[in-house]
Amino acid sequence: ASAHPTDGDGGLQGFSWDVLALQRRSDATSTRALQWVDQTLSGGKPWFLWLHYWDPHDSGRVPPDEFLDPAVVHRQGKRIIRNDDAFYSEEVRYMDQQIGRVLDRLRASDEWKDTIVVVVADHGEGLLDGLELHKWAAHRELYREQMNVPLIVRIPGEPAGTKVDSLVRSVDILPTILEALDAPAPGRIDGTSLLPLMRGQPGAPRVHYADQINGYDSNARMIEKRPLADFVYSVMDDRWKLLYRPNHPERSELFHLETDPREVRNVWSEAFARAERTRLLAELARRESWVSSD
């Protein structure tokens, strides 16, 4: 990674990194993980393994040619010609197989009965759905197609196959693991354990927070075309969602999720939504979260 020089006032002008140079395909990641697992499981001590798979993020690391359907992706010299949505699915399918290699190895060990597994993504992609709804097929926005991600939690001794439909958050993962391990929290943490929901019990209402600070990221060149995406801060519950843009407050967005789950009708200026807008703005202000300049 490389940071740009500071400006005259000592502030940071931007930050960027060579995305392609820092990528590793999922088969290489799983191979390294399996080597670590084989060395660690024989030690008989508690262990923690965190794996980050990158493949579906972009086309920088393509699955092997023999894995791909020529109708989805093929090569013309050094160029890769692809059907983007179908290609994304192929990358997910290949990555899923590579994750399976690690899980199969763990299942074959005596430690599987005591192993917690959590699968989650950092963000989604717009793809054709986002292009249709919000004229954006990538990430770096905070609409439903970028924020809805898979979350699979496997905890030995807890109910299996439970599907939770209510709003949950990635910050809930840590308190869930700590409660499952009966371990103390290392100081103040955000989030609420998911164990009650996994057990079919009612959970406390949750408010979800997210942000996109593209204005600080030199790789976020998309803001040249989408200047409203420079700084975006979101809070939402099961019924309402706010996208607040501190540099363009009049272009902020408010969606009533119960009647508009696809987030296409902005009611920010509607009189009937004024109380909800005020409530969510107060929730955002309480977090003292947004910034819009150095």
C-alpha positions as CSV (number, residue, x, y, z in Angstrom):
1,A,0.0,0.0,0.0
2,S,1.1,3.5,-0.6
3,A,-0.1,6.8,0.9
4,H,0.0,10.1,-0.9
5,P,2.0,13.0,0.6
6,T,0.3,15.3,3.0
7,D,-1.0,18.7,1.9
8,G,0.3,22.0,3.1
9,D,-1.8,21.9,6.3
10,G,-0.4,18.5,7.2
11,G,-3.6,16.7,6.2
12,L,-3.6,13.5,4.2
13,Q,-4.5,14.1,0.5
14,G,-5.5,10.5,-0.1
15,F,-4.7,6.9,0.2
16,S,-4.4,4.2,-2.5
17,W,-3.1,0.7,-3.0
18,D,-2.3,-1.6,-5.9
19,V,-5.4,-3.8,-5.8
20,L,-4.2,-6.2,-8.5
21,A,-0.8,-6.7,-7.1
22,L,-2.1,-7.6,-3.6
23,Q,-4.7,-10.2,-4.7
24,R,-4.4,-13.9,-4.2
25,R,-6.8,-16.4,-5.8
26,S,-8.9,-18.5,-3.5
27,D,-7.2,-21.8,-4.3
28,A,-3.9,-20.4,-3.1
29,T,-5.5,-19.0,0.0
30,S,-7.0,-22.3,0.9
31,T,-3.8,-24.2,0.2
32,R,-2.0,-21.9,2.7
33,A,-4.8,-22.3,5.2
34,L,-4.7,-26.1,4.9
35,Q,-0.9,-26.0,5.6
36,W,-1.6,-23.9,8.7
37,V,-4.5,-26.2,9.8
38,D,-2.3,-29.3,9.5
39,Q,0.4,-27.7,11.6
40,T,-2.0,-26.3,14.2
41,L,-4.5,-29.0,14.9
42,S,-1.8,-31.4,16.0
43,G,-0.8,-29.0,18.8
44,G,-4.0,-29.6,20.8
45,K,-4.3,-25.9,21.8
46,P,-7.2,-23.4,21.1
47,W,-6.8,-21.7,17.8
48,F,-8.3,-19.0,15.7
49,L,-8.2,-18.8,11.9
50,W,-9.4,-15.8,9.8
51,L,-9.5,-16.3,6.0
52,H,-10.2,-13.5,3.5
53,Y,-11.3,-14.6,0.0
54,W,-11.1,-12.0,-2.7
55,D,-12.1,-13.6,-6.0
56,P,-15.6,-12.1,-6.7
57,H,-14.4,-8.6,-5.9
58,D,-13.2,-8.1,-9.5
59,S,-11.7,-10.0,-12.5
60,G,-8.1,-9.6,-11.3
61,R,-7.9,-13.3,-10.4
62,V,-9.9,-15.5,-12.7
63,P,-10.7,-19.1,-11.9
64,P,-8.8,-21.7,-14.0
65,D,-9.9,-22.0,-17.6
66,E,-11.0,-25.6,-17.2
67,F,-13.5,-24.4,-14.5
68,L,-15.1,-21.7,-16.6
69,D,-18.1,-22.0,-18.9
70,P,-16.9,-20.6,-22.3
71,A,-20.4,-19.0,-22.6
72,V,-19.6,-16.9,-19.5
73,V,-16.0,-16.0,-20.0
74,H,-13.3,-16.6,-22.6
75,R,-10.0,-15.1,-23.6
76,Q,-9.1,-13.1,-26.6
77,G,-5.3,-12.9,-26.4
78,K,-4.6,-11.3,-23.0
79,R,-8.1,-9.9,-22.8
80,I,-10.9,-11.5,-20.7
81,I,-14.3,-11.3,-22.3
82,R,-17.1,-12.0,-19.8
83,N,-20.8,-11.8,-19.0
84,D,-20.4,-9.8,-15.8
85,D,-23.3,-11.2,-13.7
86,A,-22.8,-14.8,-14.8
87,F,-19.0,-14.4,-14.4
88,Y,-19.6,-13.1,-10.8
89,S,-21.6,-16.2,-10.1
90,E,-18.8,-18.4,-11.5
91,E,-16.2,-16.7,-9.2
92,V,-18.5,-17.2,-6.2
93,R,-19.0,-20.9,-7.2
94,Y,-15.2,-21.4,-7.5
95,M,-14.5,-19.7,-4.2
96,D,-17.2,-21.8,-2.5
97,Q,-15.4,-24.9,-3.6
98,Q,-12.1,-23.6,-2.1
99,I,-13.8,-22.7,1.2
100,G,-15.2,-26.3,1.1
101,R,-11.6,-27.7,1.0
102,V,-10.8,-26.1,4.3
103,L,-14.2,-27.1,5.9
104,D,-13.7,-30.7,4.7
105,R,-10.3,-30.9,6.4
106,L,-11.8,-29.6,9.6
107,R,-14.8,-32.0,9.5
108,A,-12.3,-34.9,9.2
109,S,-10.6,-33.8,12.5
110,D,-11.6,-34.6,16.0
111,E,-11.8,-30.8,16.7
112,W,-14.8,-30.2,14.4
113,K,-17.2,-30.9,17.3
114,D,-15.7,-27.9,19.1
115,T,-15.2,-25.6,16.1
116,I,-17.2,-22.4,15.5
117,V,-17.5,-21.3,11.9
118,V,-18.7,-17.9,10.7
119,V,-19.0,-17.0,7.0
120,V,-19.7,-13.3,6.1
121,A,-18.9,-10.9,3.4
122,D,-17.7,-7.3,3.7
123,H,-20.1,-5.9,1.0
124,G,-22.2,-6.8,-1.9
125,E,-22.2,-5.7,-5.5
126,G,-24.9,-3.8,-7.5
127,L,-24.6,-6.0,-10.6
128,L,-27.6,-5.8,-13.0
129,D,-30.0,-5.4,-10.1
130,G,-28.1,-2.3,-8.9
131,L,-27.8,-1.0,-12.4
132,E,-31.5,-1.1,-12.9
133,L,-32.5,0.3,-9.5
134,H,-29.7,2.9,-8.8
135,K,-27.7,3.1,-12.0
136,W,-24.7,1.5,-10.3
137,A,-23.4,-2.0,-10.8
138,A,-20.4,-2.0,-8.3
139,H,-20.0,-1.4,-4.6
140,R,-18.9,1.8,-2.7
141,E,-22.6,2.8,-2.3
142,L,-25.0,1.9,0.6
143,Y,-28.1,0.7,-1.2
144,R,-29.5,-2.8,-0.3
145,E,-27.6,-4.5,-3.1
146,Q,-24.3,-3.3,-1.6
147,M,-25.2,-3.8,2.1
148,N,-27.0,-7.2,2.1
149,V,-24.4,-9.9,2.6
150,P,-24.5,-13.5,3.6
151,L,-24.0,-14.5,7.3
152,I,-23.8,-18.1,8.2
153,V,-23.0,-19.1,11.8
154,R,-22.3,-22.6,13.0
155,I,-21.9,-23.1,16.7
156,P,-21.6,-26.6,18.2
157,G,-24.5,-27.3,20.5
158,E,-26.7,-24.6,19.0
159,P,-29.7,-25.2,16.7
160,A,-28.8,-26.0,13.1
161,G,-30.6,-24.7,10.1
162,T,-32.3,-21.8,11.8
163,K,-33.1,-18.9,9.4
164,V,-33.3,-15.5,10.9
165,D,-35.3,-12.9,8.9
166,S,-34.9,-9.9,11.2
167,L,-32.2,-7.3,10.8
168,V,-28.8,-8.4,12.0
169,R,-25.3,-6.8,11.6
170,S,-21.7,-7.9,11.2
171,V,-20.9,-6.1,14.5
172,D,-23.1,-8.8,16.2
173,I,-20.6,-11.5,15.3
174,L,-18.0,-10.8,18.0
175,P,-20.5,-10.7,20.9
176,T,-22.1,-13.9,19.6
177,I,-18.8,-15.7,19.6
178,L,-17.9,-14.4,23.1
179,E,-21.2,-15.6,24.5
180,A,-20.8,-19.0,22.9
181,L,-17.3,-19.3,24.4
182,D,-18.5,-17.8,27.8
183,A,-15.6,-15.4,27.4
184,P,-15.4,-11.8,28.7
185,A,-15.5,-8.9,26.3
186,P,-12.2,-7.2,25.8
187,G,-13.5,-3.8,26.9
188,R,-16.4,-2.0,25.3
189,I,-17.6,-3.6,22.1
190,D,-20.5,-2.8,19.7
191,G,-23.1,-5.3,18.7
192,T,-25.5,-7.7,20.4
193,S,-25.2,-11.5,20.5
194,L,-27.2,-13.5,17.9
195,L,-27.6,-16.5,20.1
196,P,-31.2,-15.7,21.2
197,L,-32.3,-15.3,17.6
198,M,-30.5,-18.6,16.7
199,R,-32.5,-20.3,19.4
200,G,-35.8,-19.0,18.1
201,Q,-36.1,-16.4,20.9
202,P,-37.1,-12.8,20.3
203,G,-34.2,-10.4,20.0
204,A,-33.9,-6.7,20.9
205,P,-34.6,-4.3,18.1
206,R,-31.4,-3.4,16.2
207,V,-30.3,-0.3,14.4
208,H,-27.8,-0.8,11.7
209,Y,-25.0,1.7,10.9
210,A,-22.8,1.9,7.8
211,D,-20.7,4.5,6.1
212,Q,-18.8,5.1,2.8
213,I,-16.0,7.6,3.0
214,N,-15.0,7.5,-0.6
215,G,-13.7,11.0,-0.4
216,Y,-10.7,9.8,1.5
217,D,-9.9,7.0,-0.9
218,S,-7.8,7.7,-4.0
219,N,-9.0,4.4,-5.5
220,A,-12.6,5.6,-5.4
221,R,-12.5,7.3,-8.8
222,M,-16.2,6.6,-9.2
223,I,-16.9,9.9,-7.3
224,E,-15.9,11.8,-10.5
225,K,-19.1,10.3,-12.0
226,R,-21.0,10.0,-8.8
227,P,-20.1,13.1,-6.7
228,L,-22.9,12.4,-4.2
229,A,-21.1,9.2,-3.1
230,D,-18.1,11.1,-1.6
231,F,-19.4,10.7,2.0
232,V,-22.5,8.7,2.8
233,Y,-23.7,7.7,6.3
234,S,-26.5,5.3,6.9
235,V,-28.7,4.2,9.8
236,M,-31.6,1.8,9.4
237,D,-34.0,-0.5,11.3
238,D,-36.5,-3.0,10.1
239,R,-38.8,-0.3,8.9
240,W,-36.8,2.8,7.7
241,K,-33.4,3.5,6.2
242,L,-31.6,6.9,6.0
243,L,-28.7,7.7,3.6
244,Y,-27.3,11.0,4.8
245,R,-24.9,13.0,2.6
246,P,-23.2,15.7,4.8
247,N,-21.7,17.5,1.7
248,H,-25.1,17.4,-0.1
249,P,-27.7,17.2,2.7
250,E,-30.5,18.2,0.3
251,R,-29.7,15.1,-1.7
252,S,-30.0,12.7,1.2
253,E,-32.4,9.8,0.9
254,L,-35.0,8.2,3.2
255,F,-36.7,4.9,2.3
256,H,-39.8,3.3,4.0
257,L,-38.6,-0.3,3.8
258,E,-41.9,-1.9,4.6
259,T,-43.5,-0.5,1.4
260,D,-40.3,0.1,-0.6
261,P,-37.8,-2.8,0.0
262,R,-36.0,-2.1,-3.2
263,E,-35.2,1.5,-2.1
264,V,-36.4,3.4,-5.1
265,R,-38.8,6.0,-3.7
266,N,-36.9,8.7,-1.8
267,V,-39.3,10.2,0.8
268,W,-36.7,12.5,2.4
269,S,-38.8,15.6,1.6
270,E,-42.2,14.0,2.2
271,A,-44.2,15.5,5.1
272,F,-45.5,12.1,6.3
273,A,-41.9,11.0,6.8
274,R,-40.7,14.0,8.7
275,A,-40.8,12.4,12.1
276,E,-38.8,9.3,11.0
277,R,-36.3,11.5,9.2
278,T,-35.7,13.5,12.4
279,R,-35.5,10.3,14.5
280,L,-32.8,8.7,12.2
281,L,-30.8,11.9,11.9
282,A,-30.7,12.0,15.7
283,E,-29.6,8.4,15.8
284,L,-26.8,9.3,13.4
285,A,-25.8,12.4,15.3
286,R,-25.7,10.4,18.6
287,R,-22.9,8.3,17.0
288,E,-20.9,11.4,16.2
289,S,-19.8,9.5,13.1
290,W,-19.8,11.6,10.0
291,V,-16.9,13.5,8.6
292,S,-16.6,15.3,5.3
293,S,-13.1,16.8,5.2
294,D,-9.6,16.5,6.7
